[in-house]
Amino acid sequence: MRVLSLYVQRQFLELFLLCYIGFVGIFVVVDLVGRLSAFIDRGVGPVVILMFYLWSIPYFSVLILPMAMLLASLLCFGGLARFGELTAMKAAGASLYRLVVPVLSVSLLICVCAFFLTDWVMPGANRRRSAVERGRKPVFKKPILSQVVLRDIDGQILSVGRYIRAEKKGQQVTLDKYEGRKLLLKIRAEEIVWQGEGWELRDGEVRRFSDQGGESVRKFENLSADTITLGPEDLARESRPPDQMSYKEFTNFIKRKIRNGEQVTRDLVGLHLRLAFPFAGFVMVLFGIPLSSGTQRTGKPLLVGICLLVSFVYYGSIQAGRVMGWNGLLSPFWGAWAANLMFLIIGTGMLTRTHK
């Protein structure tokens, strides 16, 4: 039985690699056709275009994963059924479940690898891809950042004209504290320096504004800024879109927005999708195996059509769940996981009804 399990597992892996390469190639060609005129207008050379699509592969890999795994499962078990191998295996005492478990196991492993690809590789690749698209050289962890503006708790806004990462020191500093829209306090300082447990402001002045419109000014040489909860890592963090952040960075970004009282519903949906989407491949395999049992006489072109149809429904369900999560009709968690759960339930039900 172990030999049969390894045989089915190998068949699935070979077909998955073939489907993966094919779908990535298709996505690259389609994307290139859409961008080619823009590349030509900008005078972009073939080397730059090649680099752009090399950095695009991690993104495309995650995007096509459910389709590739679904088609691989359809071709694998559909082929076994069409050539009578599945019937022979059952006659030898191997139940369908015995053959399914190894495939589901390797599918789960692929999904785990896809999550780490999303978390470790894709953010950096997306950043490089964006830099190539803008015609700039990607620079990671600039030693000096300019015009850093961050919102802190209790209505505080910290502005630093020039921040030096290595020294944990900023220059041309302004700290404004608001109550609603009313400015209560403004601190200007030449420097802000990290002292290990907190910030210290140097050479500046404090302006306080009263309800009656009055103003008081106090100058200082050194002032402890103990109301600032932002740390050096917050000031050193460059502004990046979520697709260029790791899971941990995205989580910390959301926590910071929550502390600042900002709306994070859409960000939470995106965070849960970071975990839900890579594991869509496992759900698609579970859905595809019983679906392939009725395709003994179906040719490969029709199997590809079935795959595209099911994938269209799945991606539409993902988008519908995302929108419902954005608008509060579902919680962010269920907005991200609803499509996976729906296909998991349907696939499990179909598998239990399939002739063993």
C-alpha positions in Angstrom: 0.0 0.0 0.0 2.9 2.3 0.7 4.1 1.9 -2.9 0.6 2.8 -4.2 0.5 5.9 -2.0 3.9 7.1 -3.1 2.9 6.5 -6.8 -0.2 8.6 -6.4 1.8 11.2 -4.5 4.4 11.4 -7.2 1.8 11.7 -9.9 0.2 14.6 -8.2 3.5 16.4 -7.6 4.6 16.1 -11.2 1.3 17.4 -12.4 1.3 20.2 -9.9 4.8 21.4 -11.0 3.6 21.3 -14.6 0.4 23.2 -13.8 2.3 25.7 -11.7 4.9 26.5 -14.4 2.1 26.7 -17.0 0.0 29.1 -15.0 2.9 31.3 -14.0 3.9 31.5 -17.7 0.4 32.4 -18.7 0.1 35.2 -16.1 3.5 36.6 -17.1 2.6 36.7 -20.8 -0.8 38.3 -20.1 0.7 40.9 -17.8 3.5 41.6 -20.3 0.9 42.2 -23.0 -0.9 44.7 -20.8 2.3 46.6 -19.9 4.3 46.3 -23.1 3.2 49.6 -24.5 3.9 51.4 -21.3 7.4 49.8 -21.2 8.1 50.9 -24.8 6.9 54.5 -24.1 9.2 54.8 -21.2 12.1 53.2 -23.1 12.5 50.3 -20.7 15.1 47.8 -21.9 14.7 44.0 -22.0 16.9 43.5 -19.0 14.8 45.7 -16.8 11.6 44.0 -18.1 13.2 40.6 -17.2 14.1 41.8 -13.7 10.6 43.1 -13.2 9.0 39.7 -14.0 11.6 37.8 -12.0 10.5 39.8 -9.0 6.9 39.2 -9.9 7.2 35.4 -9.8 6.6 35.2 -6.0 3.4 37.2 -6.3 2.1 35.2 -9.3 3.1 32.0 -7.5 0.8 32.7 -4.6 -2.0 34.0 -6.8 -2.1 30.9 -9.1 -1.6 28.3 -6.3 -5.3 27.4 -5.9 -5.8 26.9 -9.6 -2.6 24.9 -10.1 -3.4 22.6 -7.2 -7.0 22.1 -8.3 -6.0 21.3 -11.9 -3.3 18.9 -10.6 -5.8 17.0 -8.5 -8.3 16.8 -11.4 -5.7 15.5 -13.8 -4.2 13.1 -11.2 -7.3 11.3 -10.0 -9.1 11.9 -13.3 -6.2 10.1 -15.1 -6.2 7.3 -12.6 -9.9 6.8 -13.1 -9.8 7.1 -16.9 -7.0 4.5 -17.3 -8.6 2.0 -14.8 -5.7 2.4 -12.3 -8.0 3.7 -9.6 -10.3 0.6 -10.0 -7.2 -1.7 -9.9 -6.0 0.0 -6.7 -9.4 -0.4 -5.1 -9.4 -4.1 -6.1 -6.1 -4.5 -4.4 -7.6 -3.3 -1.2 -6.6 0.3 -1.2 -9.6 2.5 -0.3 -10.0 6.0 -1.9 -9.3 7.5 1.5 -6.0 5.6 1.7 -5.0 7.2 -1.6 -6.3 10.7 -0.8 -4.4 11.1 2.5 -0.9 11.2 1.0 -2.0 13.8 -1.6 -3.7 15.9 1.1 -0.6 15.7 3.2 1.7 16.9 0.4 -0.9 19.6 -0.4 -0.8 20.8 3.1 3.0 20.9 3.0 2.9 23.0 -0.2 0.5 25.4 1.4 2.8 25.8 4.4 5.6 26.6 2.1 3.4 29.1 0.2 2.7 30.9 3.5 6.4 31.3 4.2 6.9 32.4 0.6 4.2 35.0 1.2 5.8 36.1 4.5 9.5 35.9 3.8 10.0 36.3 0.1 7.1 38.1 -1.4 7.4 41.4 0.6 11.0 42.0 -0.5 10.2 40.9 -4.1 7.3 43.2 -4.3 9.4 46.1 -3.1 12.1 45.4 -5.7 9.4 45.0 -8.4 7.9 48.4 -7.4 11.3 50.0 -7.5 12.0 48.5 -11.0 8.6 49.7 -12.2 9.4 53.2 -11.0 12.8 53.1 -12.6 14.7 53.3 -9.3 17.2 51.2 -7.5 15.6 49.6 -4.4 17.3 50.8 -1.2 16.7 48.8 2.0 17.1 50.4 5.4 18.2 53.9 4.4 20.7 55.2 7.0 19.0 58.5 7.2 15.2 59.1 6.8 13.7 62.5 6.0 10.3 64.0 7.0 9.2 61.3 9.4 5.6 62.0 10.6 3.9 59.6 13.0 0.8 59.7 15.1 1.1 58.6 18.7 -1.5 57.9 21.4 -3.5 60.7 23.2 -3.7 62.9 20.1 0.1 63.4 19.7 1.7 63.9 16.3 5.5 63.6 16.1 7.4 65.2 13.2 11.1 64.6 12.7 12.8 66.4 9.8 15.9 64.1 9.7 16.2 60.7 11.5 19.6 58.9 11.8 19.0 55.2 12.3 22.4 54.1 13.7 22.5 56.9 16.3 18.8 56.7 17.2 18.7 60.5 16.9 16.4 62.9 15.1 16.7 66.6 14.2 14.2 69.4 13.6 11.6 67.9 15.9 8.0 69.0 16.5 5.6 67.4 18.9 1.9 68.5 18.7 -0.8 67.4 21.1 -4.4 67.8 20.2 -7.7 67.3 21.9 -10.1 66.7 19.1 -9.2 69.4 16.6 -7.9 71.8 19.3 -4.1 72.2 19.6 -3.2 72.1 23.3 0.6 71.8 23.2 3.4 72.3 20.7 7.0 71.4 21.4 9.8 72.3 19.1 13.4 70.9 19.6 16.6 70.8 17.7 17.1 67.1 18.6 15.4 64.0 19.9 17.7 61.3 21.3 16.9 57.8 22.5 18.2 57.2 26.0 17.5 53.5 26.3 14.1 53.7 28.0 12.7 56.8 26.5 13.3 59.9 24.4 15.0 63.1 25.4 14.3 66.4 23.6 17.2 69.0 23.5 17.4 72.7 22.9 13.8 73.7 22.3 10.7 75.4 23.6 7.2 74.3 24.9 4.2 76.3 23.9 0.9 75.8 25.8 -2.4 77.1 24.5 -5.3 78.0 26.9 -9.0 77.8 26.3 -9.1 81.6 26.3 -6.7 81.9 23.5 -3.7 82.6 25.7 -0.2 81.2 25.1 2.7 80.4 27.4 6.3 79.7 26.2 9.0 77.9 28.1 12.5 77.2 26.8 14.5 74.1 27.8 17.9 72.5 27.2 16.9 69.0 28.0 13.3 67.7 28.4 12.2 64.1 29.0 9.5 63.1 26.4 7.9 60.4 28.5 4.5 60.9 26.8 5.9 59.5 23.5 5.3 55.8 23.2 6.9 55.5 19.8 10.3 53.7 19.8 13.3 53.9 17.6 12.0 51.0 15.5 8.8 53.1 14.8 10.8 56.1 13.6 13.1 53.8 11.6 10.3 52.0 9.8 9.8 53.3 6.3 6.3 53.8 5.0 5.4 50.8 2.9 2.1 49.3 1.5 0.9 46.1 3.2 2.0 43.9 0.3 5.6 44.9 1.1 5.3 44.0 4.8 5.9 40.6 6.5 3.1 39.1 8.6 4.8 40.4 11.8 5.3 43.9 10.3 1.7 44.1 9.2 0.5 42.9 12.6 2.6 45.6 14.3 1.4 48.2 11.8 -2.2 47.3 12.7 -1.6 47.4 16.4 -0.1 50.9 16.1 -3.1 52.1 14.2 -5.4 50.7 16.9 -3.5 52.5 19.6 -3.8 55.7 17.6 -7.6 55.2 17.3 -7.5 54.7 13.5 -9.9 52.4 11.5 -8.3 49.0 10.9 -11.1 46.9 9.5 -9.7 46.6 6.0 -6.2 46.0 7.3 -7.5 43.2 9.5 -9.2 41.6 6.6 -6.0 41.8 4.6 -4.0 40.3 7.6 -6.4 37.3 7.8 -6.2 36.8 4.0 -2.4 36.5 4.4 -3.0 33.2 6.2 -6.2 32.1 4.4 -5.2 32.5 0.8 -2.0 30.2 0.9 -4.1 27.4 2.4 -6.7 27.7 -0.4 -4.7 25.2 -2.3 -5.4 22.5 0.2 -9.1 23.3 0.0 -9.0 23.1 -3.8 -7.4 19.7 -3.7 -10.0 18.4 -1.3 -12.7 19.8 -3.6 -11.0 18.5 -6.8 -10.5 14.9 -5.8 -14.2 13.9 -5.6 -15.0 16.2 -8.6 -12.5 14.2 -10.7 -14.4 10.9 -9.9 -17.0 11.9 -12.5 -14.5 12.8 -15.2 -13.4 9.3 -16.3 -14.4 10.1 -19.9 -13.5 13.7 -19.8 -10.6 15.0 -21.9 -7.9 17.3 -20.5 -9.2 20.4 -22.3 -12.5 20.0 -20.5 -10.7 19.4 -17.2 -8.9 22.7 -17.7 -12.3 24.4 -18.4 -13.7 22.9 -15.2 -10.6 24.2 -13.3 -11.1 27.7 -14.6 -14.8 27.7 -13.8 -14.3 26.5 -10.2 -11.4 28.9 -9.8 -13.5 31.8 -11.1 -16.2 30.9 -8.5 -13.6 30.6 -5.8 -11.8 34.0 -6.5 -15.3 35.6 -6.7 -16.1 34.2 -3.3 -12.8 35.5 -1.9 -13.6 39.0 -3.2 -17.2 38.8 -1.9 -16.0 37.8 1.5 -13.4 40.6 1.5 -16.0 43.2 0.6 -18.4 41.9 3.3 -15.5 42.1 5.8 -14.7 45.6 4.8 -18.3 46.7 5.2 -18.8 45.0 8.5 -21.3 42.4 7.2 -18.8 39.7 8.4 -16.0 39.9 10.9 -12.6 40.4 9.4 -11.7 36.8 10.2 -14.8 35.3 8.5 -14.5 37.7 5.6 -11.1 36.3 4.9 -11.9 32.6 5.6 -15.5 32.3 4.3 -14.6 31.1 0.8 -12.2 28.5 2.2 -14.8 27.3 4.7 -17.5 27.1 2.0 -15.4 25.0 -0.4 -14.0 22.9 2.4 -17.6 21.9 3.5 -18.7 21.2 -0.1 -15.5 19.3 -0.9 -15.7 17.2 2.3 -19.4 16.4 1.6 -18.6 15.4 -2.0 -15.7 13.2 -0.8 -17.9 11.3 1.7 -20.5 10.6 -1.0 -17.9 9.4 -3.5 -17.7 5.6 -4.0 -14.8 4.3 -1.9 
